[in-house]
Amino acid sequence: MEPFNMALLKEIELQKNYLQGPIETIYLGGGTPSLLAIQDIENLIHQIRLHFQLANDIEFTLEANPDDIDVAKVQSWKNVGVNRLSIGIQSFQQKSLDWMNRAHTTHQSHQAIQAALQGGIPNISADLIYGTPHLSDEDLIADLKELTQYAIPHISCYALTVEEKTALHTMIQQQKMEAVDVEKQARHFEIVVDTLEKNGMEQYEISNFSQPHYRSKHNSNYWNGIPYLGLGPSAHSFNKTSRQWNVANNALYIKSIEENKVPFELEALSLATRYNEYMMTSLRCIEGFDNQYIETAFGKDFLDHTMTMIEPMLEKELLTPTLNGYAITKKAKFLADGIASDFFWI
């Protein structure tokens, strides 16, 4: 067994006391877990079962690139317990895939979806990216039509973001590539929302849409502040009061684990930080924030602070009342992160 895989199995044992209660979700992501040998996945699952209690209805997602998927692989994944696939389609337009420097082709995207269905894992989440320079409104509508015709039960749609110090950012700065058009992204966002809602999908989070009963349990738990454990280099973990993240360097990670030490940095979360994160995640979700929860979890001062912000936002039709609090209105969803930041306790 490779040293990296051995270290990953050892970390599961070392972290066995981090989470309490049954594990509701497992998510193999963070790159290309679809390249793992099936025996390696089996070993991971065996080790997790050995040291953690798993819920009977566990959601087990594997992240995969379209060019890594075939029927035989899907059947093998299903046999070891995988019951959900997250596929990075990104676009069915080859020109957009080329611009994003994606390794797969449009043809492979179709083959991947068909393989997932034929292999026995119809619970698919497909990723789409909108707002790229070469993606027209008509192209985006065509992409959405392809997914709805396959009856994909979960779709995640993200606006292209250009991070500083990346190759893409450098090429745009050097005018070797066309810059991102923010107005176009806002228009594409409206197309995504309108098209998917007309096809019976619920926008339960700003970027995530699902058919009834197909919300991502894993992502929903994250947005609702449920503790989670991340394993491997760069993996993040959260236990409500602190956040920790493993070192990114593979060699250092392996060496530390061999010495029975998990190499992580720790951040203790202040009450203000926890409140700010709650507002950020809750306002991205369809349910919005809960006034009673704010008072119980953070205190009356935080509730008073929240209430002082609400009235002007109601006047601007940015918020709408819910049974227990407030949620963002449909017209303001593209502005969700900015609205949430206005609530932040500085």
NUTOR-690929 format. One record per residue (C-alpha): residue number from 1; chain; x negated, y negated, z negated. Coordinates in steps of 0.02 Angstrom, whole numbers, plus 32768, in hexadecimal, padded with zeros to 4 digits. Example, Ala and Ser with C-alpha at 12.3 -4.5 7.8 and 13.67 -1.06 7.14 Angstrom:
2
<pt i="1" ch="A" east="7D99" north="80E1" up="7E7A"/>
<pt i="2" ch="A" east="7D54" north="8035" up="7E9B"/>
end
This chain:
346
<pt i="1" ch="A" east="8000" north="8000" up="8000"/>
<pt i="2" ch="A" east="7FC0" north="7F51" up="802C"/>
<pt i="3" ch="A" east="7F83" north="7EE4" up="7F9B"/>
<pt i="4" ch="A" east="800A" north="7E62" up="7FBE"/>
<pt i="5" ch="A" east="8097" north="7EE1" up="7FB1"/>
<pt i="6" ch="A" east="804B" north="7F2B" up="7F13"/>
<pt i="7" ch="A" east="8043" north="7E7D" up="7EC7"/>
<pt i="8" ch="A" east="80F9" north="7E5B" up="7EF2"/>
<pt i="9" ch="A" east="8130" north="7EFB" up="7E9D"/>
<pt i="10" ch="A" east="80C6" north="7ED0" up="7E05"/>
<pt i="11" ch="A" east="8111" north="7E21" up="7DFA"/>
<pt i="12" ch="A" east="81C0" north="7E6C" up="7DF2"/>
<pt i="13" ch="A" east="8189" north="7ECB" up="7D57"/>
<pt i="14" ch="A" east="8133" north="7E33" up="7D0A"/>
<pt i="15" ch="A" east="81CF" north="7DC7" up="7D25"/>
<pt i="16" ch="A" east="824E" north="7E46" up="7CE6"/>
<pt i="17" ch="A" east="8283" north="7DD8" up="7C53"/>
<pt i="18" ch="A" east="829B" north="7D37" up="7CB5"/>
<pt i="19" ch="A" east="8353" north="7D57" up="7CE0"/>
<pt i="20" ch="A" east="83DF" north="7D91" up="7C6E"/>
<pt i="21" ch="A" east="8479" north="7DF0" up="7CA5"/>
<pt i="22" ch="A" east="84A0" north="7E4B" up="7D49"/>
<pt i="23" ch="A" east="844A" north="7E0F" up="7DE9"/>
<pt i="24" ch="A" east="84D2" north="7DD7" up="7E64"/>
<pt i="25" ch="A" east="8467" north="7DB5" up="7EFD"/>
<pt i="26" ch="A" east="83C3" north="7DE8" up="7F4D"/>
<pt i="27" ch="A" east="837D" north="7D7E" up="7FDA"/>
<pt i="28" ch="A" east="82E7" north="7DB5" up="803F"/>
<pt i="29" ch="A" east="82B0" north="7D14" up="8094"/>
<pt i="30" ch="A" east="8227" north="7C95" up="809A"/>
<pt i="31" ch="A" east="81E3" north="7CC1" up="8146"/>
<pt i="32" ch="A" east="81F0" north="7D65" up="81A1"/>
<pt i="33" ch="A" east="8227" north="7DF0" up="8129"/>
<pt i="34" ch="A" east="8270" north="7E48" up="81C2"/>
<pt i="35" ch="A" east="81BB" north="7E78" up="81EB"/>
<pt i="36" ch="A" east="81AB" north="7EDC" up="8149"/>
<pt i="37" ch="A" east="81A3" north="7F99" up="815F"/>
<pt i="38" ch="A" east="8242" north="7FED" up="8121"/>
<pt i="39" ch="A" east="81DB" north="804A" up="809E"/>
<pt i="40" ch="A" east="819F" north="7FA4" up="8057"/>
<pt i="41" ch="A" east="8253" north="7F68" up="8046"/>
<pt i="42" ch="A" east="8283" north="800D" up="7FF4"/>
<pt i="43" ch="A" east="81F5" north="7FF8" up="7F77"/>
<pt i="44" ch="A" east="822E" north="7F47" up="7F4E"/>
<pt i="45" ch="A" east="82E1" north="7F7D" up="7F30"/>
<pt i="46" ch="A" east="82AA" north="8010" up="7EC5"/>
<pt i="47" ch="A" east="823E" north="7F9E" up="7E5A"/>
<pt i="48" ch="A" east="82CA" north="7F1D" up="7E47"/>
<pt i="49" ch="A" east="8345" north="7FA5" up="7E12"/>
<pt i="50" ch="A" east="82C6" north="7FE7" up="7D97"/>
<pt i="51" ch="A" east="82B1" north="7F41" up="7D3C"/>
<pt i="52" ch="A" east="8356" north="7EE4" up="7D57"/>
<pt i="53" ch="A" east="840E" north="7F0B" up="7D48"/>
<pt i="54" ch="A" east="8465" north="7EF4" up="7DF0"/>
<pt i="55" ch="A" east="851C" north="7EC6" up="7E07"/>
<pt i="56" ch="A" east="8589" north="7F48" up="7E5D"/>
<pt i="57" ch="A" east="85BB" north="7ECE" up="7EE6"/>
<pt i="58" ch="A" east="850D" north="7E87" up="7F02"/>
<pt i="59" ch="A" east="84F1" north="7E1A" up="7F9C"/>
<pt i="60" ch="A" east="844E" north="7E52" up="7FED"/>
<pt i="61" ch="A" east="8416" north="7DDE" up="8079"/>
<pt i="62" ch="A" east="8382" north="7DF5" up="80EC"/>
<pt i="63" ch="A" east="8342" north="7D61" up="8152"/>
<pt i="64" ch="A" east="830E" north="7D8D" up="8203"/>
<pt i="65" ch="A" east="82D6" north="7D3D" up="82A5"/>
<pt i="66" ch="A" east="8336" north="7D72" up="8341"/>
<pt i="67" ch="A" east="829B" north="7DBF" up="8391"/>
<pt i="68" ch="A" east="8284" north="7E34" up="82FA"/>
<pt i="69" ch="A" east="8330" north="7E86" up="8301"/>
<pt i="70" ch="A" east="8369" north="7F27" up="8354"/>
<pt i="71" ch="A" east="83EF" north="7FA8" up="832E"/>
<pt i="72" ch="A" east="8378" north="8025" up="82DE"/>
<pt i="73" ch="A" east="8332" north="7FA1" up="8267"/>
<pt i="74" ch="A" east="83E0" north="7F66" up="8237"/>
<pt i="75" ch="A" east="8415" north="8018" up="820E"/>
<pt i="76" ch="A" east="8377" north="8031" up="81A5"/>
<pt i="77" ch="A" east="8397" north="7F8E" up="8147"/>
<pt i="78" ch="A" east="844A" north="7FC2" up="8127"/>
<pt i="79" ch="A" east="8411" north="806A" up="80E4"/>
<pt i="80" ch="A" east="83A5" north="8017" up="805E"/>
<pt i="81" ch="A" east="8431" north="7FA4" up="8026"/>
<pt i="82" ch="A" east="8429" north="7F08" up="8093"/>
<pt i="83" ch="A" east="84DC" north="7ECF" up="80B2"/>
<pt i="84" ch="A" east="84C2" north="7E21" up="80FA"/>
<pt i="85" ch="A" east="844F" north="7DDA" up="8180"/>
<pt i="86" ch="A" east="8418" north="7D25" up="8194"/>
<pt i="87" ch="A" east="83E1" north="7D0C" up="8248"/>
<pt i="88" ch="A" east="8382" north="7C72" up="8282"/>
<pt i="89" ch="A" east="83DB" north="7C57" up="8328"/>
<pt i="90" ch="A" east="83BB" north="7B98" up="8327"/>
<pt i="91" ch="A" east="8403" north="7B83" up="83D7"/>
<pt i="92" ch="A" east="843E" north="7BE5" up="846E"/>
<pt i="93" ch="A" east="83F1" north="7B60" up="84DF"/>
<pt i="94" ch="A" east="8345" north="7B97" up="851A"/>
<pt i="95" ch="A" east="830A" north="7AE3" up="8532"/>
<pt i="96" ch="A" east="832F" north="7ABF" up="847C"/>
<pt i="97" ch="A" east="82D6" north="7B5D" up="8442"/>
<pt i="98" ch="A" east="823F" north="7B2D" up="84AA"/>
<pt i="99" ch="A" east="823F" north="7A7C" up="8462"/>
<pt i="100" ch="A" east="8244" north="7AC3" up="83B1"/>
<pt i="101" ch="A" east="81B8" north="7B3C" up="83DF"/>
<pt i="102" ch="A" east="8220" north="7BD4" up="83AD"/>
<pt i="103" ch="A" east="81DA" north="7C7F" up="83D7"/>
<pt i="104" ch="A" east="827F" north="7CCE" up="8409"/>
<pt i="105" ch="A" east="82E9" north="7CB6" up="84A5"/>
<pt i="106" ch="A" east="83A2" north="7C99" up="84BE"/>
<pt i="107" ch="A" east="83B2" north="7D4C" up="84FE"/>
<pt i="108" ch="A" east="8362" north="7D8F" up="845E"/>
<pt i="109" ch="A" east="83DF" north="7D2B" up="83F5"/>
<pt i="110" ch="A" east="846F" north="7D84" up="844A"/>
<pt i="111" ch="A" east="8419" north="7E2C" up="8439"/>
<pt i="112" ch="A" east="83FA" north="7E0C" up="837F"/>
<pt i="113" ch="A" east="84B2" north="7DE8" up="8359"/>
<pt i="114" ch="A" east="84EA" north="7E7E" up="83BE"/>
<pt i="115" ch="A" east="846B" north="7EED" up="8365"/>
<pt i="116" ch="A" east="84A7" north="7EB2" up="82BB"/>
<pt i="117" ch="A" east="855B" north="7EDB" up="82E8"/>
<pt i="118" ch="A" east="8530" north="7F84" up="8336"/>
<pt i="119" ch="A" east="84BB" north="7FAF" up="82A6"/>
<pt i="120" ch="A" east="8546" north="7F99" up="8227"/>
<pt i="121" ch="A" east="8524" north="7EF0" up="81D4"/>
<pt i="122" ch="A" east="85AD" north="7E7B" up="8213"/>
<pt i="123" ch="A" east="8594" north="7E05" up="817E"/>
<pt i="124" ch="A" east="8524" north="7D8C" up="81DE"/>
<pt i="125" ch="A" east="84EE" north="7CDB" up="81B9"/>
<pt i="126" ch="A" east="84AC" north="7C7E" up="8251"/>
<pt i="127" ch="A" east="8442" north="7BE0" up="8248"/>
<pt i="128" ch="A" east="845A" north="7B54" up="82C6"/>
<pt i="129" ch="A" east="83F4" north="7AB4" up="82D8"/>
<pt i="130" ch="A" east="8446" north="7A1A" up="8324"/>
<pt i="131" ch="A" east="8409" north="796D" up="8350"/>
<pt i="132" ch="A" east="8371" north="79A2" up="83B6"/>
<pt i="133" ch="A" east="8347" north="7930" up="8449"/>
<pt i="134" ch="A" east="8373" north="79AD" up="84D1"/>
<pt i="135" ch="A" east="8415" north="79EA" up="8482"/>
<pt i="136" ch="A" east="84AB" north="7991" up="84D0"/>
<pt i="137" ch="A" east="8559" north="798B" up="8483"/>
<pt i="138" ch="A" east="858F" north="7A0C" up="8504"/>
<pt i="139" ch="A" east="84FC" north="7A7E" up="84D7"/>
<pt i="140" ch="A" east="852B" north="7A77" up="841F"/>
<pt i="141" ch="A" east="85E0" north="7AA0" up="8444"/>
<pt i="142" ch="A" east="85A5" north="7B33" up="84AE"/>
<pt i="143" ch="A" east="8536" north="7B71" up="841F"/>
<pt i="144" ch="A" east="85C7" north="7B6B" up="83A5"/>
<pt i="145" ch="A" east="8638" north="7BC3" up="8422"/>
<pt i="146" ch="A" east="85BB" north="7C52" up="8432"/>
<pt i="147" ch="A" east="85BC" north="7C6F" up="8376"/>
<pt i="148" ch="A" east="8678" north="7C62" up="8362"/>
<pt i="149" ch="A" east="8693" north="7CDD" up="83F0"/>
<pt i="150" ch="A" east="8626" north="7D59" up="8391"/>
<pt i="151" ch="A" east="8692" north="7D33" up="82F7"/>
<pt i="152" ch="A" east="85F6" north="7D0E" up="8290"/>
<pt i="153" ch="A" east="863B" north="7CFD" up="81DE"/>
<pt i="154" ch="A" east="85BA" north="7C80" up="819D"/>
<pt i="155" ch="A" east="8562" north="7BF2" up="81F9"/>
<pt i="156" ch="A" east="84E0" north="7B7B" up="81B3"/>
<pt i="157" ch="A" east="84C7" north="7ADD" up="821A"/>
<pt i="158" ch="A" east="8436" north="7A67" up="81F7"/>
<pt i="159" ch="A" east="8402" north="79C1" up="8242"/>
<pt i="160" ch="A" east="834F" north="79C7" up="8281"/>
<pt i="161" ch="A" east="82DB" north="7974" up="8204"/>
<pt i="162" ch="A" east="822B" north="7940" up="8231"/>
<pt i="163" ch="A" east="81B6" north="7954" up="819C"/>
<pt i="164" ch="A" east="811C" north="78E7" up="818F"/>
<pt i="165" ch="A" east="8072" north="7937" up="81B2"/>
<pt i="166" ch="A" east="80C0" north="79BD" up="8221"/>
<pt i="167" ch="A" east="808F" north="79DB" up="82D6"/>
<pt i="168" ch="A" east="813B" north="79A0" up="830E"/>
<pt i="169" ch="A" east="812C" north="78FD" up="82AC"/>
<pt i="170" ch="A" east="8080" north="78DD" up="82F7"/>
<pt i="171" ch="A" east="80BB" north="78FB" up="83A9"/>
<pt i="172" ch="A" east="8150" north="7886" up="8391"/>
<pt i="173" ch="A" east="80DD" north="7800" up="8348"/>
<pt i="174" ch="A" east="806C" north="7814" up="83E0"/>
<pt i="175" ch="A" east="8106" north="7806" up="8450"/>
<pt i="176" ch="A" east="80E5" north="78B2" up="8498"/>
<pt i="177" ch="A" east="8193" north="78E5" up="8461"/>
<pt i="178" ch="A" east="8237" north="788A" up="8457"/>
<pt i="179" ch="A" east="8268" north="7849" up="83AB"/>
<pt i="180" ch="A" east="8302" north="7884" up="834C"/>
<pt i="181" ch="A" east="83A0" north="781D" up="836A"/>
<pt i="182" ch="A" east="83FB" north="7804" up="82C3"/>
<pt i="183" ch="A" east="849D" north="77C9" up="8316"/>
<pt i="184" ch="A" east="849D" north="7864" up="8382"/>
<pt i="185" ch="A" east="8484" north="78D1" up="82E8"/>
<pt i="186" ch="A" east="851A" north="7880" up="8294"/>
<pt i="187" ch="A" east="8583" north="789F" up="8330"/>
<pt i="188" ch="A" east="8548" north="7954" up="8338"/>
<pt i="189" ch="A" east="8575" north="796A" up="8281"/>
<pt i="190" ch="A" east="8629" north="7935" up="82A8"/>
<pt i="191" ch="A" east="862F" north="79AE" up="833B"/>
<pt i="192" ch="A" east="85F3" north="7A3C" up="82CB"/>
<pt i="193" ch="A" east="8673" north="7A18" up="8243"/>
<pt i="194" ch="A" east="8707" north="7A00" up="82BA"/>
<pt i="195" ch="A" east="86DD" north="7A98" up="8325"/>
<pt i="196" ch="A" east="86C2" north="7B13" up="8297"/>
<pt i="197" ch="A" east="8759" north="7AD8" up="8232"/>
<pt i="198" ch="A" east="87C6" north="7AEE" up="82CC"/>
<pt i="199" ch="A" east="8785" north="7BA2" up="82D2"/>
<pt i="200" ch="A" east="87BF" north="7BC3" up="8220"/>
<pt i="201" ch="A" east="8719" north="7BAB" up="81C8"/>
<pt i="202" ch="A" east="870B" north="7B51" up="8121"/>
<pt i="203" ch="A" east="8684" north="7ACE" up="8107"/>
<pt i="204" ch="A" east="8661" north="7B02" up="8054"/>
<pt i="205" ch="A" east="85BA" north="7AA5" up="8051"/>
<pt i="206" ch="A" east="857B" north="7A18" up="80C0"/>
<pt i="207" ch="A" east="8516" north="7A8B" up="8132"/>
<pt i="208" ch="A" east="8570" north="7B30" up="8116"/>
<pt i="209" ch="A" east="8610" north="7B74" up="8160"/>
<pt i="210" ch="A" east="8664" north="7C1B" up="8141"/>
<pt i="211" ch="A" east="86FA" north="7C82" up="816C"/>
<pt i="212" ch="A" east="8769" north="7CAC" up="80D5"/>
<pt i="213" ch="A" east="870B" north="7D16" up="8053"/>
<pt i="214" ch="A" east="8663" north="7D03" up="80AC"/>
<pt i="215" ch="A" east="8611" north="7C77" up="804B"/>
<pt i="216" ch="A" east="855A" north="7C99" up="8024"/>
<pt i="217" ch="A" east="855B" north="7CD5" up="7F70"/>
<pt i="218" ch="A" east="849F" north="7CB9" up="7F66"/>
<pt i="219" ch="A" east="84A5" north="7C03" up="7F9E"/>
<pt i="220" ch="A" east="8543" north="7BDF" up="7F39"/>
<pt i="221" ch="A" east="84EE" north="7C1C" up="7E9B"/>
<pt i="222" ch="A" east="845C" north="7BA8" up="7EBF"/>
<pt i="223" ch="A" east="84CF" north="7B12" up="7ED9"/>
<pt i="224" ch="A" east="852D" north="7B3D" up="7E39"/>
<pt i="225" ch="A" east="848F" north="7B3F" up="7DD0"/>
<pt i="226" ch="A" east="8486" north="7BFB" up="7DB3"/>
<pt i="227" ch="A" east="83D5" north="7C33" up="7D7F"/>
<pt i="228" ch="A" east="836E" north="7C8A" up="7E04"/>
<pt i="229" ch="A" east="82C6" north="7CE0" up="7E12"/>
<pt i="230" ch="A" east="8252" north="7CCB" up="7EA7"/>
<pt i="231" ch="A" east="81C9" north="7D4A" up="7EC9"/>
<pt i="232" ch="A" east="8129" north="7D38" up="7F2E"/>
<pt i="233" ch="A" east="80B7" north="7CA6" up="7F5E"/>
<pt i="234" ch="A" east="810D" north="7BFA" up="7F5B"/>
<pt i="235" ch="A" east="81AD" north="7C47" up="7F14"/>
<pt i="236" ch="A" east="8215" north="7BD8" up="7EA1"/>
<pt i="237" ch="A" east="8277" north="7C0E" up="7E07"/>
<pt i="238" ch="A" east="82F6" north="7BB4" up="7D99"/>
<pt i="239" ch="A" east="8340" north="7BDC" up="7CED"/>
<pt i="240" ch="A" east="83AC" north="7B40" up="7CCE"/>
<pt i="241" ch="A" east="832B" north="7AE6" up="7C61"/>
<pt i="242" ch="A" east="828D" north="7AF8" up="7CC9"/>
<pt i="243" ch="A" east="8250" north="7B18" up="7D79"/>
<pt i="244" ch="A" east="81B3" north="7B76" up="7DA8"/>
<pt i="245" ch="A" east="815C" north="7B9D" up="7E4A"/>
<pt i="246" ch="A" east="80D5" north="7C1A" up="7E77"/>
<pt i="247" ch="A" east="8031" north="7BE7" up="7EC7"/>
<pt i="248" ch="A" east="8033" north="7BE4" up="7F84"/>
<pt i="249" ch="A" east="7F89" north="7C35" up="7F9E"/>
<pt i="250" ch="A" east="7F9D" north="7CF0" up="7FC1"/>
<pt i="251" ch="A" east="7EF0" north="7D22" up="7F81"/>
<pt i="252" ch="A" east="7F06" north="7CC2" up="7EDE"/>
<pt i="253" ch="A" east="7FB5" north="7D09" up="7EC9"/>
<pt i="254" ch="A" east="7F78" north="7DBD" up="7EDE"/>
<pt i="255" ch="A" east="7EE1" north="7DA4" up="7E6C"/>
<pt i="256" ch="A" east="7F4C" north="7D5A" up="7DE0"/>
<pt i="257" ch="A" east="7FD0" north="7DE3" up="7DEA"/>
<pt i="258" ch="A" east="7F47" north="7E67" up="7DE3"/>
<pt i="259" ch="A" east="7F15" north="7E15" up="7D3D"/>
<pt i="260" ch="A" east="7FCA" north="7E24" up="7D01"/>
<pt i="261" ch="A" east="7FE8" north="7D68" up="7D0E"/>
<pt i="262" ch="A" east="806D" north="7D12" up="7D78"/>
<pt i="263" ch="A" east="8015" north="7C79" up="7DC4"/>
<pt i="264" ch="A" east="8096" north="7BEE" up="7DB9"/>
<pt i="265" ch="A" east="80AB" north="7B37" up="7D8F"/>
<pt i="266" ch="A" east="8139" north="7B05" up="7D1B"/>
<pt i="267" ch="A" east="81A8" north="7A6B" up="7D15"/>
<pt i="268" ch="A" east="8217" north="7A51" up="7C7D"/>
<pt i="269" ch="A" east="82B7" north="7A00" up="7CBB"/>
<pt i="270" ch="A" east="82F2" north="7965" up="7C5D"/>
<pt i="271" ch="A" east="83AB" north="7948" up="7C3F"/>
<pt i="272" ch="A" east="83A9" north="78BE" up="7CC2"/>
<pt i="273" ch="A" east="8356" north="792E" up="7D43"/>
<pt i="274" ch="A" east="83D5" north="79B7" up="7D25"/>
<pt i="275" ch="A" east="8464" north="793A" up="7D36"/>
<pt i="276" ch="A" east="841C" north="78F2" up="7DD7"/>
<pt i="277" ch="A" east="8408" north="799F" up="7E22"/>
<pt i="278" ch="A" east="84BA" north="79CD" up="7DEF"/>
<pt i="279" ch="A" east="84FE" north="7932" up="7E46"/>
<pt i="280" ch="A" east="8496" north="7955" up="7EE2"/>
<pt i="281" ch="A" east="84CF" north="7A0A" up="7EF4"/>
<pt i="282" ch="A" east="8584" north="79F4" up="7EBA"/>
<pt i="283" ch="A" east="85A6" north="7964" up="7F32"/>
<pt i="284" ch="A" east="8568" north="79CF" up="7FC3"/>
<pt i="285" ch="A" east="85EC" north="7A51" up="7F97"/>
<pt i="286" ch="A" east="86A6" north="7A4E" up="7FBC"/>
<pt i="287" ch="A" east="86D5" north="7A55" up="7F03"/>
<pt i="288" ch="A" east="8671" north="79B8" up="7ED6"/>
<pt i="289" ch="A" east="8641" north="798F" up="7E23"/>
<pt i="290" ch="A" east="86A0" north="79B9" up="7D84"/>
<pt i="291" ch="A" east="86B3" north="792E" up="7D02"/>
<pt i="292" ch="A" east="86CA" north="79A7" up="7C71"/>
<pt i="293" ch="A" east="862F" north="7A07" up="7CA2"/>
<pt i="294" ch="A" east="85C9" north="7966" up="7CA8"/>
<pt i="295" ch="A" east="85FE" north="7937" up="7BF8"/>
<pt i="296" ch="A" east="85E1" north="79E7" up="7BB4"/>
<pt i="297" ch="A" east="853A" north="7A06" up="7C0A"/>
<pt i="298" ch="A" east="84ED" north="7958" up="7C04"/>
<pt i="299" ch="A" east="854F" north="78EF" up="7B86"/>
<pt i="300" ch="A" east="85C8" north="785C" up="7B7F"/>
<pt i="301" ch="A" east="8547" north="77DC" up="7BB9"/>
<pt i="302" ch="A" east="8532" north="7839" up="7C5C"/>
<pt i="303" ch="A" east="85EE" north="7847" up="7C74"/>
<pt i="304" ch="A" east="8602" north="778B" up="7C54"/>
<pt i="305" ch="A" east="8577" north="7769" up="7CD1"/>
<pt i="306" ch="A" east="85CE" north="77D7" up="7D51"/>
<pt i="307" ch="A" east="8677" north="7784" up="7D3A"/>
<pt i="308" ch="A" east="8631" north="76D5" up="7D55"/>
<pt i="309" ch="A" east="85F9" north="770A" up="7E03"/>
<pt i="310" ch="A" east="869D" north="7755" up="7E3A"/>
<pt i="311" ch="A" east="8711" north="76BF" up="7E55"/>
<pt i="312" ch="A" east="86AD" north="7667" up="7EDE"/>
<pt i="313" ch="A" east="8695" north="770D" up="7F38"/>
<pt i="314" ch="A" east="8751" north="772D" up="7F34"/>
<pt i="315" ch="A" east="876E" north="7682" up="7F7F"/>
<pt i="316" ch="A" east="86F5" north="76AC" up="800D"/>
<pt i="317" ch="A" east="874B" north="7756" up="8023"/>
<pt i="318" ch="A" east="86A9" north="77B2" up="7FFF"/>
<pt i="319" ch="A" east="86F5" north="781B" up="7F73"/>
<pt i="320" ch="A" east="879A" north="7872" up="7F5A"/>
<pt i="321" ch="A" east="87E3" north="78B2" up="7EB5"/>
<pt i="322" ch="A" east="87E7" north="796D" up="7E90"/>
<pt i="323" ch="A" east="883C" north="79CB" up="7E03"/>
<pt i="324" ch="A" east="87A6" north="79B5" up="7D8F"/>
<pt i="325" ch="A" east="873D" north="792C" up="7DDD"/>
<pt i="326" ch="A" east="8710" north="78E7" up="7E87"/>
<pt i="327" ch="A" east="86D0" north="7924" up="7F2F"/>
<pt i="328" ch="A" east="868D" north="78CD" up="7FCA"/>
<pt i="329" ch="A" east="870D" north="78A2" up="8051"/>
<pt i="330" ch="A" east="8702" north="78F0" up="80FC"/>
<pt i="331" ch="A" east="86CC" north="784E" up="8150"/>
<pt i="332" ch="A" east="863D" north="7837" up="80D3"/>
<pt i="333" ch="A" east="85F3" north="78E6" up="80D8"/>
<pt i="334" ch="A" east="8562" north="78B5" up="814A"/>
<pt i="335" ch="A" east="8532" north="7838" up="80C2"/>
<pt i="336" ch="A" east="853C" north="78B5" up="8032"/>
<pt i="337" ch="A" east="8487" north="78AC" up="7FF9"/>
<pt i="338" ch="A" east="8488" north="77EF" up="7FF7"/>
<pt i="339" ch="A" east="852B" north="77EA" up="7F95"/>
<pt i="340" ch="A" east="84E6" north="7867" up="7F17"/>
<pt i="341" ch="A" east="8449" north="77FF" up="7EFF"/>
<pt i="342" ch="A" east="84B5" north="7769" up="7ECE"/>
<pt i="343" ch="A" east="84EC" north="77CD" up="7E35"/>
<pt i="344" ch="A" east="843A" north="77F7" up="7DFF"/>
<pt i="345" ch="A" east="8408" north="77CE" up="7D4E"/>
<pt i="346" ch="A" east="8366" north="776D" up="7D60"/>
end
